[in-house]
Amino acid sequence: MRIAIVAESFLPLMNGVTHSILRVLEHLQQRGDEVLVIAPSTQDTDVPDEVYGAHVLRLPSLPLAG
């Protein structure tokens, strides 16, 4: 199955959202699904392009106040 996950935050930021997505990716990898994670861009240059077999697509983002 082909699955896309849109995340409000992702690696390298580690929080509850990221932790949950990582667990889901681990499960989907075991099932053999093809997964795309769409996540906010980061200025950190040491971020993976692939996590648990899922391709990570980074898109430009802006912080929202409040």
C-alpha positions in Angstrom: 0.0 0.0 0.0 1.2 3.5 -0.7 0.8 5.9 2.2 1.6 9.6 2.7 1.9 11.1 6.2 1.9 14.9 6.6 3.6 15.9 9.8 3.6 19.2 11.7 7.0 18.3 13.1 9.6 15.6 12.5 13.2 14.8 13.0 15.5 16.3 14.2 12.9 17.7 16.6 11.9 14.9 19.0 8.5 15.3 20.6 5.3 13.3 20.9 4.3 13.8 17.3 7.7 12.7 16.0 7.8 9.7 18.4 4.3 8.6 17.2 5.2 8.9 13.6 8.4 6.9 14.1 6.4 4.1 15.7 3.9 4.2 12.8 6.7 4.1 10.2 8.3 1.1 12.0 5.0 -0.8 11.8 4.4 0.2 8.1 7.9 -0.9 7.2 7.3 -4.3 8.7 4.1 -4.6 6.6 6.1 -3.7 3.5 4.2 -0.5 2.7 5.6 2.3 0.6 5.5 5.5 2.8 6.2 9.2 2.1 6.6 11.6 5.0 5.9 15.2 4.2 7.5 17.4 6.9 8.6 21.0 7.5 12.0 22.0 6.4 14.8 22.5 8.9 18.1 24.4 8.9 19.8 21.3 10.4 21.9 19.7 7.6 22.2 16.3 9.4 18.6 15.1 8.8 17.9 11.8 7.1 16.2 11.5 3.7 14.8 8.1 4.7 13.6 6.8 8.0 12.4 3.2 8.5 12.2 2.8 4.7 10.0 5.9 4.3 11.2 8.7 2.0 11.1 12.1 3.8 10.1 15.1 1.7 10.9 18.5 3.3 8.8 21.5 2.4 9.5 25.2 3.3 7.6 26.3 6.4 6.9 29.3 8.5 6.2 29.4 12.2 2.8 30.6 13.3 2.6 32.8 16.4 0.6 31.8 19.4 
